[in-house]
């Protein structure tokens, strides 16, 4: 299958489309600004409340007639442009595939080595998020604004979080049993020099995040890392740029016997961190960009956490700070392994956490509601610093393919560190209400993640979708889930070049990500909860229809509280969501026919921990029979606090080959 790198088959149509959109855009922009000026967010309302001179009201009085006059003047040109634009959409391709040709721009990405299906297996990390990048006037109805600035900041946060070193900390302590138990706030070891001179700064804090100071000026030192594998044998292929710290605790809770192992990656030393990201020079207009003490959700905070309480030395030497160059502050997620005897969920086989950052070494990213095309370009530019392959501007416009007229695309965007082999998009034809104006659908992708010594390709399938959003449209969503399964089955058949007798490809995973717009606890969503999709695909957060696992939380934030000081930064939002009372105040909860109040204080009687409408599903069906796929880690992510009204989710899958290490 040919991947489309441009929206039109020839340059003439592309030029004609650009000309027609140039005629439409002024009218579109004036209308957007006119509506936006009358739809303030809670952040803007608070600012205006402190304005005794009513300066903003005066600005509206002056600018409204100007915008209105310019809108009327641009209407004739917009009409001509629309008459050209609309028929051109029949020739438009359903997506644009972008590949980063200049690898020097990917300064945050770790060099990938091809998986040869040797050793114990390999892990793959998937992320999904609804980022609410609509035209600014429409985004304000979700209490977010400044779409262009948000798009750039979202992309920067995602790639900064994913490109940090993966630091795994395993804590064996009889007294450390809770999800919000003590974790480490910083880890420092010298870059170059004597490997015995390493310093570990330990900060006792209840958040599941970690500050790491190392060098990320170019490529995470991947070449040096490959030369530093000695001492503990060969690492698993699934662990790239990973530093492992093992800590054994005494019964009294004191830390002891600290051992650090660097696996295919070296923890680099640093002194006081400096502002080194290019985004620091630009002051974002998004309100949550202002850093608070102890906050480093953008990974560029240069103040150490005030909760760092304990310093532990490893080795006999000390770090010579004068030899440290290219300092940068990171935060790495912590995976805690508590005592099996006292583990809260003894039947759980994988780690789960509320994390302030996207997982390190994120391999695949599925985004929803990237509707604004200018914002999509800004987002793509930022993501290309980490992801080499991106599929964006997915969907159809006008009356092409779907029954009703489509004004905007599907809002889907896919980013990958692995090459995309095939891609296909289908539009849901049964959208209703305002959802029918967007070409919501499903994007199916086939990626190559490695090859066997026998030159068999190792591939994976990823589906990204966004279902009908209007409450009560249960039948519509069930029909869309039916179509999703049928389209995915057809895509796998049409793109497979293997036969059972002579397999040319080995399928490692099959994952579905997206905003499904129903939760597993609401009484109004029973039909979706019992859909056959969940008999073929597993939801790591789900026990059964109507019941989530105790640690699973909702992913839909209460828009009214997005800019509260308690939740407007990643660290603060993480701390709030770790408590039951905090979740009641800032998450949207499942609706009930017997519960009409939306007041925060009356959510205690509702079931679950919030409406979890963003899903990560995987299956063991249709994969290579000799391999086993299991969840290694699941995360709810707060790194986009203040930028969207959804919580991103991430899942790390381990594909086990069953072979011994070479």
FIBARO-984546 format. One line per 3 residues: number of its first residue (from 0); their letters; for each residue x, y, z of C-alpha. Coordinates in nm, 3 decimals. Layout:
N
NUM	a	X Y Z; ... $
This chain:
662
0	xxx	0.000 0.000 0.000; 0.125 0.346 -0.092; 0.145 0.599 0.192 $
3	xxx	0.022 0.948 0.097; 0.278 1.218 0.165; 0.065 1.501 0.022 $
6	xxx	-0.309 1.571 0.039; -0.356 1.577 -0.339; -0.224 1.359 -0.621 $
9	xxx	-0.060 1.648 -0.811; 0.077 1.994 -0.747; -0.189 2.170 -0.957 $
12	xxx	-0.468 2.057 -0.727; -0.256 2.146 -0.424; -0.203 2.501 -0.551 $
15	xxx	-0.572 2.537 -0.635; -0.666 2.414 -0.289; -0.425 2.658 -0.123 $
18	xxx	-0.572 2.943 -0.328; -0.930 2.852 -0.237; -0.845 2.820 0.132 $
21	xxx	-0.665 3.154 0.117; -0.995 3.311 0.012; -1.186 3.135 0.291 $
24	xxx	-0.942 3.185 0.575; -0.994 3.560 0.648; -1.368 3.508 0.691 $
27	xxx	-1.306 3.200 0.905; -1.054 3.384 1.125; -1.273 3.692 1.181 $
30	xxx	-1.571 3.474 1.271; -1.357 3.271 1.510; -1.223 3.581 1.687 $
33	xxx	-1.566 3.740 1.703; -1.724 3.440 1.876; -1.418 3.383 2.099 $
36	xxx	-1.442 3.734 2.242; -1.785 3.648 2.389; -1.691 3.306 2.531 $
39	xxx	-1.447 3.367 2.817; -1.279 3.086 3.008; -1.272 3.071 3.388 $
42	xxx	-0.909 3.180 3.376; -1.001 3.495 3.184; -1.296 3.564 3.414 $
45	xxx	-1.065 3.561 3.714; -0.827 3.801 3.543; -1.108 4.038 3.454 $
48	xxx	-1.238 4.031 3.810; -0.909 4.191 3.915; -0.940 4.463 3.650 $
51	xxx	-1.100 4.768 3.814; -1.092 4.969 3.491; -1.286 4.712 3.288 $
54	xxx	-1.018 4.728 3.022; -1.125 4.402 2.859; -1.487 4.513 2.829 $
57	xxx	-1.365 4.827 2.657; -1.162 4.618 2.413; -1.467 4.409 2.325 $
60	xxx	-1.673 4.720 2.260; -1.406 4.852 2.024; -1.309 4.530 1.844 $
63	xxx	-1.657 4.380 1.794; -1.774 4.625 1.525; -1.433 4.601 1.357 $
66	xxx	-1.443 4.221 1.343; -1.804 4.232 1.227; -1.730 4.477 0.945 $
69	xxx	-1.428 4.278 0.827; -1.631 3.956 0.844; -1.899 4.101 0.619 $
72	xxx	-1.637 4.238 0.379; -1.466 3.899 0.349; -1.785 3.700 0.289 $
75	xxx	-1.789 3.738 -0.095; -1.431 3.613 -0.120; -1.510 3.326 0.116 $
78	xxx	-1.805 3.224 -0.101; -1.587 3.213 -0.413; -1.324 3.018 -0.225 $
81	xxx	-1.584 2.771 -0.097; -1.713 2.705 -0.449; -1.357 2.609 -0.547 $
84	xxx	-1.269 2.428 -0.224; -1.569 2.199 -0.193; -1.538 2.000 -0.521 $
87	xxx	-1.162 1.964 -0.470; -1.226 1.750 -0.160; -1.339 1.460 -0.377 $
90	xxx	-0.978 1.426 -0.494; -0.827 1.478 -0.151; -0.645 1.188 0.014 $
93	xxx	-0.761 1.074 0.360; -0.439 1.153 0.547; -0.088 1.297 0.519 $
96	xxx	0.213 1.082 0.605; 0.516 1.276 0.727; 0.859 1.122 0.774 $
99	xxx	1.147 1.313 0.928; 1.422 1.313 0.667; 1.675 1.521 0.858 $
102	xxx	1.756 1.306 1.164; 1.950 1.592 1.323; 1.618 1.752 1.423 $
105	xxx	1.524 1.445 1.629; 1.741 1.558 1.916; 1.522 1.396 2.178 $
108	xxx	1.491 1.050 2.027; 1.699 0.753 2.121; 1.844 0.560 1.828 $
111	xxx	1.642 0.243 1.777; 1.812 -0.088 1.716; 1.620 -0.338 1.507 $
114	xxx	1.458 -0.610 1.710; 1.570 -0.955 1.604; 1.326 -1.148 1.826 $
117	xxx	1.614 -1.278 2.035; 1.637 -1.280 2.411; 1.340 -1.276 2.647 $
120	xxx	1.136 -1.028 2.444; 1.076 -0.658 2.388; 0.845 -0.398 2.535 $
123	xxx	0.644 -0.143 2.336; 0.487 0.168 2.488; 0.159 0.321 2.361 $
126	xxx	0.006 0.655 2.454; -0.332 0.814 2.384; -0.474 1.159 2.457 $
129	xxx	-0.762 1.386 2.363; -0.597 1.727 2.325; -0.901 1.944 2.236 $
132	xxx	-0.731 2.139 1.956; -1.043 2.289 1.804; -1.078 2.638 1.659 $
135	xxx	-1.033 2.876 1.951; -1.398 2.982 1.967; -1.515 2.620 1.993 $
138	xxx	-1.239 2.514 2.232; -1.358 2.777 2.476; -1.681 2.581 2.530 $
141	xxx	-1.453 2.323 2.693; -1.288 2.600 2.898; -0.957 2.594 2.708 $
144	xxx	-0.825 2.867 2.478; -0.532 2.984 2.264; -0.529 2.673 2.046 $
147	xxx	-0.210 2.758 1.856; 0.000 2.813 2.169; -0.149 2.506 2.334 $
150	xxx	-0.062 2.289 2.034; 0.303 2.387 2.053; 0.319 2.340 2.430 $
153	xxx	0.143 2.001 2.413; 0.391 1.876 2.154; 0.684 2.006 2.355 $
156	xxx	0.568 1.842 2.676; 0.501 1.508 2.510; 0.835 1.481 2.336 $
159	xxx	1.025 1.607 2.642; 0.856 1.352 2.863; 0.909 1.065 2.619 $
162	xxx	1.272 1.146 2.543; 1.394 1.148 2.904; 1.591 0.845 3.020 $
165	xxx	1.383 0.555 3.145; 1.473 0.506 3.510; 1.317 0.211 3.687 $
168	xxx	1.326 0.206 4.063; 1.222 -0.110 4.242; 1.164 -0.075 4.615 $
171	xxx	1.140 -0.389 4.828; 1.018 -0.277 5.168; 0.758 -0.429 5.400 $
174	xxx	0.648 -0.076 5.496; 0.613 0.059 5.141; 0.274 -0.060 5.019 $
177	xxx	0.079 0.235 4.881; 0.073 0.381 4.534; 0.173 0.719 4.674 $
180	xxx	0.459 0.582 4.883; 0.802 0.743 4.902; 0.976 0.786 4.570 $
183	xxx	1.299 0.946 4.457; 1.323 1.305 4.346; 1.663 1.303 4.178 $
186	xxx	1.938 1.075 4.055; 2.281 1.206 3.956; 2.590 1.028 3.835 $
189	xxx	2.891 1.172 3.656; 2.922 1.184 3.281; 3.249 1.017 3.189 $
192	xxx	3.514 0.993 3.459; 3.530 0.724 3.722; 3.222 0.508 3.721 $
195	xxx	3.246 0.455 4.096; 3.189 0.822 4.168; 2.810 0.825 4.159 $
198	xxx	2.567 1.025 4.367; 2.203 0.944 4.424; 1.987 1.219 4.575 $
201	xxx	1.680 1.069 4.736; 1.376 1.284 4.809; 1.090 1.141 5.005 $
204	xxx	0.773 1.257 4.834; 0.431 1.110 4.781; 0.426 1.172 4.408 $
207	xxx	0.524 0.901 4.163; 0.770 1.117 3.974; 1.144 1.159 3.975 $
210	xxx	1.385 1.434 3.879; 1.682 1.324 3.674; 1.966 1.553 3.576 $
213	xxx	2.150 1.438 3.269; 2.256 1.529 2.919; 1.994 1.550 2.647 $
216	xxx	2.156 1.797 2.414; 2.162 1.559 2.126; 2.081 1.192 2.121 $
219	xxx	2.074 1.076 2.482; 2.423 0.937 2.439; 2.295 0.621 2.277 $
222	xxx	2.627 0.538 2.117; 2.814 0.562 2.447; 2.544 0.355 2.605 $
225	xxx	2.597 0.064 2.372; 2.962 0.051 2.474; 2.878 0.034 2.844 $
228	xxx	2.693 -0.295 2.867; 2.951 -0.486 3.062; 2.929 -0.598 3.419 $
231	xxx	2.583 -0.748 3.432; 2.545 -0.933 3.103; 2.343 -0.833 2.799 $
234	xxx	2.023 -0.639 2.861; 1.683 -0.730 2.726; 1.608 -0.584 2.386 $
237	xxx	1.305 -0.408 2.529; 1.510 -0.191 2.761; 1.657 0.105 2.577 $
240	xxx	1.837 0.389 2.752; 1.728 0.247 3.087; 1.882 0.300 3.428 $
243	xxx	1.773 0.054 3.695; 1.802 0.123 4.067; 1.730 -0.157 4.313 $
246	xxx	1.670 -0.071 4.676; 1.625 -0.318 4.961; 1.455 -0.178 5.269 $
249	xxx	1.477 -0.277 5.632; 1.167 -0.355 5.834; 1.193 -0.017 6.001 $
252	xxx	1.153 0.158 5.669; 1.510 0.292 5.634; 1.675 0.262 5.294 $
255	xxx	1.979 0.039 5.262; 2.189 -0.166 5.022; 2.156 0.064 4.725 $
258	xxx	2.269 -0.079 4.398; 2.259 0.100 4.066; 2.285 -0.074 3.731 $
261	xxx	2.301 0.108 3.402; 2.134 -0.093 3.128; 2.198 0.016 2.770 $
264	xxx	2.211 0.374 2.893; 2.424 0.587 3.123; 2.295 0.822 3.389 $
267	xxx	2.482 1.143 3.332; 2.592 1.388 3.597; 2.487 1.744 3.620 $
270	xxx	2.522 2.043 3.842; 2.258 2.310 3.871; 2.027 2.272 3.576 $
273	xxx	2.001 2.547 3.317; 1.732 2.664 3.082; 1.829 2.481 2.767 $
276	xxx	1.506 2.410 2.583; 1.423 2.636 2.298; 1.071 2.686 2.429 $
279	xxx	1.193 2.863 2.741; 1.265 3.186 2.556; 0.907 3.212 2.443 $
282	xxx	0.643 3.299 2.700; 0.337 3.089 2.628; 0.000 3.252 2.658 $
285	xxx	-0.143 2.943 2.818; -0.208 3.013 3.186; -0.049 2.697 3.324 $
288	xxx	0.288 2.781 3.167; 0.385 2.974 3.480; 0.608 2.750 3.686 $
291	xxx	0.541 2.701 4.054; 0.778 2.583 4.320; 0.842 2.214 4.287 $
294	xxx	0.670 2.192 3.950; 0.849 2.068 3.645; 0.576 1.929 3.427 $
297	xxx	0.737 2.074 3.120; 1.066 1.913 3.215; 1.241 2.247 3.210 $
300	xxx	1.202 2.358 3.569; 1.534 2.455 3.712; 1.444 2.456 4.079 $
303	xxx	1.495 2.142 4.282; 1.192 1.999 4.454; 1.143 2.141 4.802 $
306	xxx	1.045 1.791 4.910; 1.394 1.651 4.860; 1.484 1.551 5.214 $
309	xxx	1.749 1.280 5.206; 2.080 1.245 5.024; 2.243 0.902 4.986 $
312	xxx	2.593 0.851 4.850; 2.693 0.555 4.639; 3.066 0.482 4.626 $
315	xxx	3.339 0.669 4.803; 3.398 0.955 4.561; 3.230 1.287 4.508 $
318	xxx	3.111 1.456 4.193; 3.331 1.730 4.052; 3.063 1.976 3.939 $
321	xxx	3.311 2.178 3.733; 3.345 1.893 3.485; 2.977 1.876 3.407 $
324	xxx	2.849 2.023 3.080; 2.514 2.045 2.898; 2.292 2.022 3.205 $
327	xxx	1.922 1.957 3.175; 1.657 1.870 3.428; 1.447 1.564 3.366 $
330	xxx	1.186 1.381 3.551; 1.159 1.004 3.519; 0.863 0.795 3.614 $
333	xxx	0.902 0.553 3.899; 0.783 0.195 3.890; 0.757 0.068 4.243 $
336	xxx	0.760 -0.299 4.336; 0.631 -0.332 4.689; 0.640 -0.632 4.914 $
339	xxx	0.429 -0.913 4.777; 0.301 -0.996 5.124; 0.141 -0.655 5.163 $
342	xxx	0.065 -0.561 4.804; -0.274 -0.395 4.791; -0.389 -0.576 4.477 $
345	xxx	-0.231 -0.919 4.503; -0.384 -1.041 4.176; -0.241 -0.753 3.967 $
348	xxx	0.044 -0.861 3.743; 0.162 -0.520 3.621; 0.262 -0.179 3.754 $
351	xxx	0.011 0.104 3.750; 0.047 0.466 3.852; -0.066 0.824 3.818 $
354	xxx	0.236 0.984 3.655; 0.329 1.348 3.605; 0.502 1.257 3.277 $
357	xxx	0.456 1.060 2.961; 0.646 0.731 2.979; 1.010 0.731 2.878 $
360	xxx	1.079 0.565 2.543; 0.721 0.616 2.423; 0.695 0.426 2.094 $
363	xxx	0.348 0.510 1.961; 0.114 0.803 2.022; -0.253 0.834 1.924 $
366	xxx	-0.418 1.174 1.959; -0.780 1.282 1.919; -0.944 1.620 1.850 $
369	xxx	-0.655 1.768 1.652; -0.914 1.948 1.440; -0.741 2.280 1.376 $
372	xxx	-0.505 2.244 1.076; -0.265 2.520 1.181; -0.244 2.370 1.529 $
375	xxx	-0.180 2.029 1.375; 0.121 2.167 1.189; 0.264 2.318 1.508 $
378	xxx	0.203 1.997 1.697; 0.363 1.787 1.424; 0.670 2.010 1.421 $
381	xxx	0.721 1.957 1.794; 0.653 1.582 1.785; 0.904 1.535 1.504 $
384	xxx	1.176 1.615 1.755; 1.109 1.268 1.894; 0.885 1.070 1.655 $
387	xxx	1.021 1.002 1.308; 0.689 0.900 1.150; 0.362 1.097 1.180 $
390	xxx	0.021 1.055 1.016; -0.196 1.367 1.050; -0.478 1.569 0.887 $
393	xxx	-0.677 1.246 0.885; -1.030 1.251 0.747; -1.252 1.377 0.469 $
396	xxx	-1.416 1.709 0.396; -1.726 1.827 0.216; -1.960 1.548 0.096 $
399	xxx	-1.685 1.304 0.007; -1.739 0.941 0.117; -1.976 1.018 0.406 $
402	xxx	-2.344 1.102 0.396; -2.346 1.448 0.553; -2.132 1.753 0.485 $
405	xxx	-1.804 1.752 0.680; -1.657 2.086 0.785; -1.359 1.947 0.978 $
408	xxx	-1.150 1.633 0.966; -1.151 1.340 1.209; -0.907 1.503 1.452 $
411	xxx	-0.691 1.189 1.464; -0.311 1.203 1.468; -0.066 0.915 1.496 $
414	xxx	0.306 0.937 1.575; 0.555 0.650 1.578; 0.922 0.578 1.629 $
417	xxx	0.885 0.275 1.401; 0.820 0.288 1.026; 0.460 0.277 0.910 $
420	xxx	0.402 0.011 0.644; 0.031 0.061 0.571; -0.245 0.299 0.674 $
423	xxx	-0.618 0.322 0.612; -0.897 0.551 0.729; -1.273 0.500 0.744 $
426	xxx	-1.536 0.759 0.831; -1.831 0.666 1.052; -2.139 0.732 0.836 $
429	xxx	-2.387 0.742 1.127; -2.272 1.052 1.316; -2.552 1.262 1.461 $
432	xxx	-2.595 1.619 1.576; -2.285 1.834 1.592; -2.068 1.522 1.563 $
435	xxx	-2.193 1.476 1.207; -2.008 1.796 1.108; -1.674 1.626 1.176 $
438	xxx	-1.550 1.323 0.986; -1.504 1.111 1.296; -1.379 0.767 1.213 $
441	xxx	-1.101 0.516 1.263; -0.738 0.518 1.153; -0.570 0.180 1.108 $
444	xxx	-0.195 0.139 1.092; 0.054 -0.139 1.040; 0.407 -0.080 1.168 $
447	xxx	0.726 -0.280 1.137; 0.905 -0.322 1.469; 1.178 -0.570 1.373 $
450	xxx	1.271 -0.885 1.182; 1.376 -1.237 1.267; 1.710 -1.396 1.175 $
453	xxx	1.513 -1.573 0.900; 1.420 -1.232 0.749; 1.058 -1.253 0.860 $
456	xxx	0.912 -0.911 0.933; 0.783 -0.845 1.284; 0.480 -0.615 1.263 $
459	xxx	0.215 -0.466 1.486; -0.133 -0.324 1.431; -0.260 -0.004 1.594 $
462	xxx	-0.607 0.145 1.561; -0.697 0.499 1.666; -1.058 0.613 1.688 $
465	xxx	-1.299 0.870 1.830; -1.665 0.774 1.877; -1.991 0.970 1.892 $
468	xxx	-1.975 1.214 2.183; -2.337 1.314 2.247; -2.478 1.162 2.565 $
471	xxx	-2.759 0.915 2.509; -2.644 0.807 2.161; -2.577 0.454 2.284 $
474	xxx	-2.701 0.286 1.968; -2.481 0.504 1.749; -2.169 0.417 1.949 $
477	xxx	-2.248 0.045 1.941; -2.287 0.060 1.563; -1.954 0.240 1.540 $
480	xxx	-1.787 -0.029 1.752; -1.929 -0.290 1.514; -1.786 -0.103 1.217 $
483	xxx	-1.453 -0.062 1.396; -1.418 -0.438 1.435; -1.521 -0.510 1.075 $
486	xxx	-1.287 -0.248 0.929; -0.997 -0.368 1.142; -1.052 -0.728 1.030 $
489	xxx	-1.058 -0.615 0.666; -0.744 -0.406 0.713; -0.551 -0.695 0.863 $
492	xxx	-0.656 -0.926 0.580; -0.576 -0.675 0.305; -0.234 -0.586 0.444 $
495	xxx	-0.118 -0.932 0.547; 0.136 -1.098 0.318; 0.157 -1.415 0.522 $
498	xxx	0.001 -1.755 0.509; -0.026 -2.006 0.790; 0.202 -2.250 0.614 $
501	xxx	0.464 -1.992 0.512; 0.448 -1.688 0.741; 0.640 -1.390 0.603 $
504	xxx	0.528 -1.172 0.892; 0.498 -1.229 1.263; 0.237 -1.015 1.439 $
507	xxx	0.365 -0.894 1.776; 0.067 -0.686 1.896; -0.276 -0.551 1.806 $
510	xxx	-0.383 -0.240 2.002; -0.685 -0.009 1.992; -0.655 0.345 2.136 $
513	xxx	-0.897 0.631 2.149; -1.173 0.835 2.307; -1.475 0.603 2.307 $
516	xxx	-1.701 0.854 2.488; -1.851 0.601 2.729; -1.731 0.471 3.061 $
519	xxx	-1.746 0.133 3.226; -1.941 0.240 3.535; -2.223 0.462 3.410 $
522	xxx	-2.570 0.308 3.411; -2.644 0.486 3.082; -2.360 0.307 2.901 $
525	xxx	-2.456 -0.056 2.968; -2.489 -0.148 2.600; -2.138 -0.026 2.519 $
528	xxx	-1.998 -0.196 2.830; -2.130 -0.532 2.708; -2.017 -0.493 2.347 $
531	xxx	-1.845 -0.787 2.181; -1.531 -0.574 2.134; -1.443 -0.648 2.498 $
534	xxx	-1.459 -1.023 2.438; -1.183 -0.997 2.177; -0.979 -0.712 2.327 $
537	xxx	-0.868 -0.674 2.687; -0.901 -0.356 2.890; -0.626 -0.350 3.159 $
540	xxx	-0.842 -0.123 3.379; -1.156 -0.331 3.368; -1.281 -0.623 3.577 $
543	xxx	-1.603 -0.671 3.383; -1.906 -0.480 3.250; -1.992 -0.207 3.498 $
546	xxx	-1.687 -0.259 3.719; -1.337 -0.111 3.694; -1.033 -0.210 3.893 $
549	xxx	-0.992 -0.015 4.218; -0.684 0.174 4.097; -0.839 0.291 3.769 $
552	xxx	-0.946 0.656 3.763; -1.149 0.872 3.528; -0.991 1.051 3.234 $
555	xxx	-1.246 1.331 3.191; -1.163 1.642 3.393; -1.422 1.888 3.520 $
558	xxx	-1.368 2.185 3.283; -1.464 2.440 3.548; -1.163 2.350 3.762 $
561	xxx	-0.890 2.335 3.498; -0.719 2.654 3.620; -0.751 2.605 3.993 $
564	xxx	-0.415 2.634 4.166; -0.460 2.283 4.308; -0.457 2.119 3.962 $
567	xxx	-0.312 2.365 3.709; 0.034 2.202 3.708; 0.125 1.836 3.640 $
570	xxx	0.262 1.776 3.990; -0.035 1.937 4.161; -0.288 1.750 3.949 $
573	xxx	-0.106 1.425 4.018; -0.122 1.478 4.394; -0.491 1.567 4.381 $
576	xxx	-0.584 1.260 4.175; -0.402 1.029 4.413; -0.664 1.104 4.680 $
579	xxx	-1.027 1.004 4.665; -1.148 1.343 4.782; -0.935 1.517 4.521 $
582	xxx	-1.082 1.305 4.244; -1.434 1.393 4.355; -1.356 1.759 4.319 $
585	xxx	-1.191 1.762 3.977; -1.309 1.461 3.776; -1.639 1.415 3.596 $
588	xxx	-1.818 1.115 3.747; -2.048 0.857 3.586; -2.402 0.978 3.544 $
591	xxx	-2.696 0.807 3.706; -3.067 0.830 3.637; -3.123 0.873 4.009 $
594	xxx	-2.855 1.139 4.052; -2.934 1.476 3.904; -2.694 1.701 4.093 $
597	xxx	-2.360 1.796 3.943; -2.230 1.957 4.260; -1.884 1.840 4.351 $
600	xxx	-1.972 1.771 4.711; -2.244 1.522 4.619; -2.039 1.287 4.404 $
603	xxx	-1.957 1.048 4.689; -2.252 0.820 4.617; -2.149 0.767 4.257 $
606	xxx	-1.975 0.451 4.145; -1.613 0.433 4.037; -1.332 0.687 4.038 $
609	xxx	-1.454 0.912 3.758; -1.560 0.871 3.395; -1.288 0.676 3.214 $
612	xxx	-1.369 0.737 2.849; -1.016 0.714 2.704; -0.919 0.352 2.639 $
615	xxx	-0.616 0.138 2.564; -0.715 -0.213 2.450; -0.503 -0.506 2.335 $
618	xxx	-0.567 -0.859 2.216; -0.391 -1.192 2.215; -0.591 -1.315 1.914 $
621	xxx	-0.431 -1.323 1.572; -0.076 -1.288 1.705; 0.219 -1.518 1.654 $
624	xxx	0.123 -1.831 1.849; 0.460 -1.888 2.013; 0.473 -1.538 2.162 $
627	xxx	0.295 -1.404 2.466; 0.173 -1.047 2.513; 0.108 -0.903 2.857 $
630	xxx	0.076 -0.559 3.013; 0.392 -0.441 3.186; 0.275 -0.097 3.300 $
633	xxx	-0.033 0.128 3.281; -0.029 0.501 3.355; -0.269 0.790 3.391 $
636	xxx	-0.074 1.102 3.295; -0.108 1.457 3.425; 0.163 1.621 3.213 $
639	xxx	-0.092 1.811 3.002; -0.255 1.977 3.304; -0.424 2.302 3.204 $
642	xxx	-0.387 2.227 2.832; -0.676 1.984 2.780; -0.980 1.854 2.966 $
645	xxx	-0.873 1.489 2.934; -0.611 1.279 3.111; -0.377 1.100 2.870 $
648	xxx	-0.324 0.728 2.927; -0.028 0.505 2.845; 0.030 0.130 2.835 $
651	xxx	0.352 -0.066 2.802; 0.321 -0.415 2.653; 0.583 -0.686 2.684 $
654	xxx	0.608 -0.925 2.391; 0.773 -1.238 2.527; 0.933 -1.472 2.275 $
657	xxx	0.997 -1.752 2.521; 1.357 -1.783 2.411; 1.658 -1.777 2.639 $
660	xx	1.904 -1.493 2.635; 2.182 -1.544 2.378 $
